[in-house]
Amino acid sequence: MRGNTDRPVEILEKDEFQIEPYVTGLAEFIEECDTPMTIAIQGDWGCGKTSMMNMTRDYLKQKKDIVDVWFNTWQFSQFNMDGQLVVTFLQHMAGELSKKIGDMDIKKKMTDKFAPILKNITVGMTKQFIGSDIGDVVDSMLTKSKLDIVDEISELRSNFQELVMKATAEGEKRVVVFIDDLDRLQPVRAVELLEILKLFMDCDKCVFVMAIDTSVVFQGIREKYGKDMSDEKAQSFFDKMIQMPFKMPIAYYRFGGLLERLLDFL
């Protein structure tokens, strides 16, 4: 017996559970919906969220009028880089979209705007790993940057929107950003990432598609805002971040083809 792996499905042709109607339905919505739009692919761990996103992305690639970007938070959380995920995400976005338009000057312009955020992250890491005394010294040196951070973020968002518009200037309809494995982060980190990304999710011609377990988000909301928060309030918080929930169609999985293949192994 050769066994079976739990690797996610990469392309629509390998859809063993026969959920193509749901994949194409989601993909067509992504292609035609108003923007900005944020979609949450919801389900428990191991139910196939990454496979759903992979197949949806594969379907959209065939349309040739979508600019797609993939970002996997799990790759960074494994190395305790959770605190830098927002900066890493924006740098990755700038790099991928700059490749599309061939304008590295805009990439540099975007990257330069990350400096204040990086400085604040540096302060936090210094206090955590070196000690509060040195951290306070660094903190005092960066006071001006902290006071100006709102303006900097506003300009960063403006530059991000400019990058998106340039990337879609040659006939493409929109930029679709796939964010995988949010629910593998520490719950409070997942919530913080959602809150900060909300600043950039409201950009025209952008569709964000996230794979997430809502129970992890609810746990993070309670850790951050109080354990007494009710399910209704946690749901309201989540609804402000996500315009379109998409629940994994687990009840409609067809296992016949998979079972036949596994029995062939025997």
N, C-alpha and C positions, 0 to 999 in steps of 0.2 A: 504494500500500500504506500503510495507516494504522499498521501495526506492533502491538506488544503491550507492555504495561508489566509491571513486576514488583511492582506494588502487591499487598499481601496481600488475600485474600478477606475481606469484611466480614460477610457473612451466609450462612447455610446454603443458601439458594436458589441461590447462585452457585457451588456446589460443582462445578466443571468436571471434577475428577479422580474424581468419584463415590466419595468415601470417607465418605459419610454413615454407614454402619454403624459405622465406627470413631469418628466424632464422637459419635454417639448413645450408643455403648457407654461412651465416656469420660465423657460428660455424666451418664449414669445412675449410673455409679460415684461421681462427685462428689456427686450428689444423695443417695445412699443409704449411702455408706461411713461407718465410724466416724470420729469426730473426736477429737483433731486429726489431720489428714492432710496430707502434703506429697507432691505429684506433680511429677515432672520429665518434661516433654515433650522427648525427646532426638532430636537429629539435627544434621547439618552445616548450615552457613550456607546459606541459600537453598533449603532443602528444604520449606519451608511451615509452620514451627512457629507463626508468628504467625497464619497463616490457620487452622490447627487450633484455636488458642485463641479466635480471633474467632468461628468457627462454633460452638464448644462454648459460648461465652458467649451467643451468639444463641439457641441451643437452650434454655439454662437460663432465659433471660429469659422464655420462653414459659410456664415453669412457675409464675412469680409467687410462689414461696416461697423464693427465693434472693436474698440481698443480695450484689451483686457490686461489686468494686473493681478498677480497672485501673491498673497502674503500669508506665511504660516507662523503664527505666534509661538507654536510649540518648539520650533527650532531655537528660539531665543530664551524661552522660559526654562529650558533644560539647563542653561548655564547661568541661572540667576540674573538674567538681564531684563527682568520684568520692568524695572523702573525706567529703562531706556527704550521701551518698545515704541512709544509715540514718535520719538526722534528717529529711531531706526525705520519705522514705517514710512514717515514722510521722506526720508532720504531715499528709501527704496522706490517710492512713488515718483519722486523727482527723477531718479535715474532711469526708470522704465519709460516714463513719458518723454524724457529728453531723447532717448534712443529713437522713439517714434518720429520725433520732429527734427532730429539731428541738430539740436540747438543746445550745445553744452554751456553756453553763457547763461541761459535761463536756469540750468541745473545749478551752476555756481551761485547764481543770485538767490535761488531757493535755499541752498545749503548754508549760505552765509547768515540767513535769518534764523538758523537753528542755534546760533551761539548763545543767546540769553537762556534758552531752555536747557542747553547742555551745561551751562554754568550752574544753574539751579540744581540740576541732577548731581553735578560734581560736589556741590555743598552738602547735599544729603548723604552722598556716599562717603565723603570725608568725615562727617560727624559719626556715621555708622561704623566705619572701619578703622579710623585713626583716633578719633576722640573729639569731644565737644570743644575743647580749647582751640585747637587748630581750626576746627570747623567754624567757630565763631569769628576767627580772624579772617578766613576766606569770605565768610558771610558779610562781614562789614565792608570788605573790598568790593562786593558786588551789589551793594544796596541800590545804586542807581539802576542797574539792570533789572532788579526786581520791581522798582517803581515804574519802569518803562515797559514791563512785560506785556501789558494789555495792548499797547500800541504795536509792539513787535508781533504779537500773535495776529492782530488784525491785518498787518501788512503781509504776514506769512500766508494767511488765508487768501488775500488778494492775489498774491503771486501764484498760489496753487490754482486758483480759478483761471488765471492767465495761461498757465501751463496746460490745463485741461482744454481750454478753448483753442490753443494752438495745435494740440494733439488731435482735435476733431475738425480741423479747418479744411481737410482734404476730402470731405464727403462722409467721414465716419459720423454715425449718429451720436455716440456717447462713449464714455469711459466706464467700464464695469470693473469694480474692484472686489475680488474674492478674498475674504479674510477667514482663514481656517483655524480650528482648534482654540477658539477663545475660551472654551470651557475647560481647557487643560491648565489655564492660568490659575493662580490663587484667586479665589472668588472676588476679593476686594480689588485686586489688580485688574480683573476683567471689567469691573464696574468703572474704575478710574479710566481705563483705556476707552471705554464706550463714551464716557462723559467728554473727554478731550477730543476724541474723533468726531463728536457731534459738531464741533466747530467747522470741520471740513466736509462733513456729510451733506451740508446744505449748499453745495456748489452745483450750479447748473450743469447739465449734461453728465452728471455723475449718478451711477447706481452702485450702491454698496451691498454686497451679498455676504452674510456672515453665517457660519455654522456654529451653533451654540445650544447648550443645554440650559433652559431657563431656570432650572432649580439652582444652578451654580450662580447665575446672576442674582436671583433672589437672596441667596446666602450672602453674597457680597454686599448687596444693598443693606442687609441687616447688620453686617459687620461694620459697615461704614456709618450708617445713620441710626443704628439702634436696634437691638434684638426684638424690641416690642412692636416693630413695624408690622402691620397686618399684611396678609396676602394681597388684599385689594390695593393698598398703597404701593406695595412693591410692584404689582402689575401695572399700576398707573405710571410709575417711574419708568418701567421698561417700555411701555407704550409710547412715551415721549421720545424715546430713542429710535424706535422701530415703527415704520409706517405699515409694513406688510409682513405679517407672520406666515410662514409656510411650514406646516407640520409634515414630517416625514411620513409617507404613505405605507407604514409598516404593515397595516392590516391587509394591504393589497399585494404584498410580495407573493410571487409565484415561485415555489421552491422545486417544482418538478424537474426542470433542466439541471439544476445544481445537484439534486439527489441522484439523477441518472449518471452524472459525471462522477460523483463520489462512489457510486456502486460499481462503476466500471473499474475504479482503482482496486476494488476487492476481487 
